[in-house]
Amino acid sequence: MKVVLILAVSCIGFTLSFAQDDNMATWKLNEAKSKLSSRAPKNTTVIYEAAGDNVKVTVDGVDPDGKPIHHQWIGKFDGKDYPVIGDPNEVSRSYTKIDDHTLGLNIRRRGNATASGRIVVAPDGKSRTVTMTGTDPTGKTFQSITLYDKQ
């Protein structure tokens, strides 16, 4: 009986740590307020959720040609690269927790860093801004500022 109680307390404490992270939510693209590169994909929905002791990020949207995209990343906000599943333009991605509202983001393709940026959740937790710079799959540089609303 004591073991069950200890596990329950441990699980509750663990769940609360993710619940207190402002990034953990479903985010919908606010295209009207965003400044997207013309050849950038539109990540229309991004979901951050707990997956055991990891974070799972699921992205749905459309590519520059209007075809649907779907990919996932599972890892930790520890600055280490973890694989991206389902995106031919990303091999791995890393997130670094900078503070309670800010994540650093790095994207790699074929071992090379191709994009980096910041994800900043507004103080009220209702929106977030993703600022990215990098090189697209054709080798052209890009900059984008994407705004999302919490669902």
WOJO-V149094 format. One record per pair of residues at least 12 apart in sequence whose C-alpha atoms are under 10 Angstrom apart, sorted by the first residue. I is the first residue (numbers start at 1). GAP is how many residues later the second one is. D is the distance in Angstrom with one decimal. If there is no record, write none. Layout:
<<I:GAP:D> <I:GAP:D>>
This chain:
<<11:41:10.0> <14:36:9.9> <14:38:9.3> <14:39:8.1> <15:35:8.2> <15:37:9.4> <15:38:9.2> <18:30:10.0> <18:31:8.2> <18:32:6.8> <18:35:9.2> <18:36:9.6> <18:37:8.7> <19:30:9.3> <19:31:8.9> <20:80:9.0> <21:27:9.9> <21:79:7.0> <21:80:8.1> <21:104:9.8> <22:26:9.7> <22:78:7.2> <22:79:6.5> <22:80:9.1> <22:98:9.5> <22:99:6.8> <22:100:9.0> <22:101:9.2> <22:102:9.4> <22:103:6.2> <22:104:9.1> <22:105:9.8> <22:106:9.5> <22:128:10.0> <23:24:9.0> <23:25:6.6> <23:26:8.7> <23:77:8.9> <23:78:7.5> <23:79:8.6> <23:80:8.7> <23:96:8.8> <23:97:8.7> <23:98:6.9> <23:102:8.4> <23:104:9.7> <23:105:8.5> <23:127:9.4> <24:23:7.5> <24:24:4.7> <24:25:5.5> <24:26:7.7> <24:31:8.5> <24:32:9.4> <24:33:9.2> <24:126:9.7> <25:21:8.3> <25:22:5.9> <25:23:5.3> <25:24:6.7> <25:25:9.9> <25:32:9.8> <25:100:9.7> <25:101:9.8> <25:124:9.9> <25:125:6.7> <25:126:7.3> <26:19:7.1> <26:20:5.9> <26:21:4.4> <26:22:6.4> <26:23:8.4> <26:31:9.7> <26:32:9.4> <26:33:10.0> <26:122:9.3> <26:123:8.4> <26:124:6.0> <26:125:5.5> <27:16:9.6> <27:17:8.1> <27:18:5.7> <27:19:5.1> <27:20:6.1> <27:21:8.3> <27:32:9.7> <27:99:9.2> <27:100:7.9> <27:101:8.2> <27:120:9.2> <27:121:5.6> <27:122:5.5> <27:123:4.7> <27:124:5.9> <28:15:8.3> <28:16:5.7> <28:17:4.7> <28:18:6.6> <28:19:8.8> <28:32:9.9> <28:99:9.1> <28:100:9.8> <28:119:8.5> <28:120:5.2> <28:121:5.3> <28:122:6.5> <28:123:6.8> <29:13:7.9> <29:14:6.8> <29:15:4.7> <29:16:6.2> <29:17:8.2> <29:32:9.3> <29:98:9.8> <29:99:9.7> <29:100:10.0> <29:117:7.4> <29:118:6.2> <29:119:4.5> <29:120:6.5> <29:121:9.2> <30:14:8.2> <30:15:9.9> <30:97:9.4> <30:98:9.9> <30:99:9.9> <30:116:7.6> <30:117:5.5> <30:118:5.2> <30:119:6.4> <30:120:10.0> <31:12:9.8> <31:13:8.5> <31:115:7.5> <31:116:7.2> <31:117:8.2> <32:114:9.6> <32:115:8.7> <33:96:9.9> <33:112:8.8> <33:113:7.5> <33:114:6.2> <33:115:8.7> <34:95:8.7> <34:96:9.3> <34:97:9.9> <34:110:7.9> <34:111:5.7> <34:112:4.5> <34:113:5.3> <34:114:8.4> <35:96:9.5> <35:108:8.5> <35:109:5.6> <35:110:5.0> <35:111:6.1> <35:112:8.4> <36:95:9.9> <36:96:9.8> <36:106:9.1> <36:107:7.6> <36:108:4.9> <36:109:6.3> <36:110:6.6> <36:111:9.7> <37:27:9.5> <37:99:9.9> <37:104:9.6> <37:105:6.3> <37:106:6.4> <37:107:5.7> <37:108:8.7> <37:109:9.8> <38:26:7.4> <38:104:9.0> <38:106:9.5> <39:24:8.1> <39:25:5.2> <39:26:8.4> <39:97:8.1> <39:98:9.7> <39:99:9.7> <39:101:9.5> <39:103:8.7> <40:22:9.3> <40:23:7.1> <40:24:5.8> <40:25:9.7> <40:96:7.8> <40:97:10.0> <40:102:8.3> <40:103:9.3> <40:104:8.3> <41:19:9.9> <41:20:7.2> <41:21:5.8> <41:22:4.3> <41:23:5.2> <41:24:8.6> <41:25:8.5> <41:26:9.4> <41:27:9.5> <41:28:8.4> <42:17:9.7> <42:18:8.4> <42:19:5.4> <42:20:5.3> <42:21:6.3> <42:22:7.5> <42:24:8.9> <42:26:9.5> <42:27:8.9> <42:104:9.1> <43:15:9.9> <43:16:6.3> <43:17:5.7> <43:18:4.4> <43:19:6.7> <43:20:8.4> <43:25:9.7> <43:26:8.2> <43:27:8.9> <43:103:9.1> <43:105:9.6> <44:15:7.7> <44:16:6.0> <44:17:4.6> <44:18:7.5> <44:25:9.7> <44:104:8.6> <45:13:8.1> <45:14:5.9> <45:15:5.3> <45:16:6.4> <45:25:9.7> <45:103:8.5> <45:104:9.7> <45:105:10.0> <45:106:9.7> <46:12:5.7> <46:13:4.6> <46:14:6.5> <46:15:8.7> <46:24:9.9> <46:25:9.9> <46:26:9.7> <46:102:8.7> <46:104:9.7> <47:12:6.6> <47:13:8.8> <47:25:9.5> <47:103:9.8> <47:104:9.8> <48:25:9.6> <48:26:9.7> <49:25:9.6> <50:24:9.3> <50:25:9.9> <51:23:7.6> <51:24:8.7> <53:22:8.6> <53:23:8.1> <54:19:9.9> <54:20:6.4> <54:21:5.1> <54:22:5.3> <54:23:8.5> <55:18:8.1> <55:19:5.6> <55:20:5.5> <55:21:5.8> <55:22:7.8> <56:16:7.0> <56:17:5.7> <56:18:4.4> <56:19:6.7> <56:20:8.6> <57:14:8.3> <57:15:5.5> <57:16:5.1> <57:17:6.4> <57:18:8.6> <57:27:9.5> <58:12:7.3> <58:13:5.9> <58:14:4.5> <58:15:6.7> <58:16:8.8> <58:26:9.9> <58:27:9.7> <59:12:5.4> <59:13:6.3> <59:14:8.7> <59:27:9.7> <59:28:9.7> <60:12:9.1> <69:17:8.1> <69:18:7.7> <70:15:8.8> <70:16:6.3> <70:17:7.3> <71:13:6.9> <71:14:5.5> <71:15:4.4> <71:16:5.6> <71:17:9.3> <71:19:9.6> <72:12:5.7> <72:13:5.2> <72:14:6.7> <72:15:8.1> <73:12:6.4> <73:13:9.1> <73:14:9.8> <73:19:8.1> <73:20:7.5> <73:21:9.2> <74:19:9.4> <74:20:9.9> <75:18:9.0> <75:19:8.1> <75:20:8.6> <76:18:8.1> <76:19:7.2> <76:20:8.3> <76:21:9.3> <77:17:7.2> <77:18:4.7> <77:19:4.8> <77:20:5.6> <77:21:9.3> <77:26:7.9> <77:27:8.8> <77:28:9.3> <78:16:7.5> <78:17:6.3> <78:18:5.1> <78:19:6.9> <78:20:9.8> <78:26:9.9> <79:14:8.9> <79:15:5.2> <79:16:5.1> <79:17:4.5> <79:18:7.9> <79:24:9.7> <79:25:8.2> <79:26:8.3> <79:27:8.5> <80:12:9.4> <80:13:8.0> <80:14:5.3> <80:15:7.2> <80:16:8.0> <80:26:9.5> <81:12:5.2> <81:13:4.5> <81:14:7.9> <81:25:8.4> <81:26:8.5> <81:27:8.3> <82:12:6.3> <82:13:9.1> <82:25:9.9> <82:26:9.9> <83:24:10.0> <83:25:9.4> <84:23:9.4> <84:24:9.5> <88:21:8.7> <88:49:9.5> <89:18:9.3> <89:19:8.5> <89:20:6.3> <89:21:8.9> <89:25:9.5> <89:47:8.3> <89:48:6.5> <90:17:6.6> <90:18:5.9> <90:19:5.0> <90:20:8.0> <90:21:9.7> <90:23:9.8> <90:24:8.7> <90:25:9.8> <90:47:9.4> <91:16:7.8> <91:17:5.7> <91:18:5.0> <91:19:6.4> <91:20:7.6> <91:21:9.3> <91:22:10.0> <92:14:8.5> <92:15:6.1> <92:16:5.2> <92:17:6.9> <92:18:8.8> <92:19:8.3> <92:20:9.7> <92:21:9.3> <93:12:7.2> <93:13:5.6> <93:14:4.5> <93:15:6.1> <93:16:9.0> <93:20:9.3> <93:22:9.5> <93:23:9.5> <94:12:5.3> <94:13:6.7> <94:14:8.6> <94:22:9.5> <95:12:9.1> <95:21:9.8> <95:22:9.7> <95:23:9.2> <95:24:9.5> <96:22:9.4> <97:21:10.0> <97:22:9.6> <98:20:9.3> <98:21:9.7> <98:22:9.7> <99:21:9.4> <100:20:9.2> <100:21:8.6> <100:23:9.5> <101:18:8.0> <101:19:5.5> <101:20:5.0> <101:21:7.1> <101:22:7.3> <101:24:8.4> <101:27:9.0> <102:16:6.8> <102:17:5.6> <102:18:4.5> <102:19:6.5> <102:20:9.2> <102:26:9.4> <102:27:9.6> <102:28:9.8> <103:14:8.5> <103:15:5.7> <103:16:5.1> <103:17:6.6> <103:18:8.8> <103:27:9.4> <104:12:7.6> <104:13:6.0> <104:14:4.7> <104:15:6.4> <104:16:8.9> <104:26:9.7> <104:27:9.8> <105:12:5.2> <105:13:5.9> <105:14:7.4> <105:25:9.3> <105:26:9.5> <105:27:8.5> <106:12:8.9> <106:26:9.2> <106:27:9.9> <106:28:9.6> <107:27:8.9> <109:27:10.0> <109:28:8.8> <113:21:8.4> <113:22:8.9> <114:19:8.5> <114:20:5.4> <114:21:5.4> <114:22:7.3> <114:23:8.7> <114:25:9.2> <114:27:9.3> <115:17:6.7> <115:18:5.6> <115:19:3.9> <115:20:6.2> <115:21:8.2> <115:26:9.3> <115:27:8.9> <115:28:9.3> <116:15:8.4> <116:16:5.6> <116:17:5.7> <116:18:6.3> <116:19:9.6> <116:27:9.9> <117:13:7.0> <117:14:5.3> <117:15:4.2> <117:16:6.3> <117:17:8.6> <117:26:9.5> <117:27:9.4> <117:28:9.6> <118:12:5.7> <118:13:5.4> <118:14:6.8> <118:15:9.6> <118:27:9.8> <119:12:6.6> <119:13:8.8> <119:26:9.9> <119:27:9.4> <119:28:9.7> <120:27:9.7> <121:26:9.8> <121:27:9.3> <121:28:9.8> <121:29:9.6> <122:27:10.0> <125:24:9.2> <125:25:7.6> <126:22:8.7> <126:23:6.1> <126:24:5.1> <126:25:8.1> <127:20:7.1> <127:21:5.5> <127:22:4.4> <127:23:5.5> <127:24:9.2> <128:18:8.3> <128:19:5.8> <128:20:5.3> <128:21:6.6> <128:22:7.8> <129:16:6.8> <129:17:5.7> <129:18:4.6> <129:19:6.4> <129:20:9.1> <130:14:7.9> <130:15:5.7> <130:16:5.0> <130:17:6.4> <130:18:8.2> <131:12:7.5> <131:13:5.8> <131:14:4.5> <131:15:6.5> <131:16:8.8> <132:12:5.3> <132:13:6.5> <132:14:8.4> <133:12:9.1>>
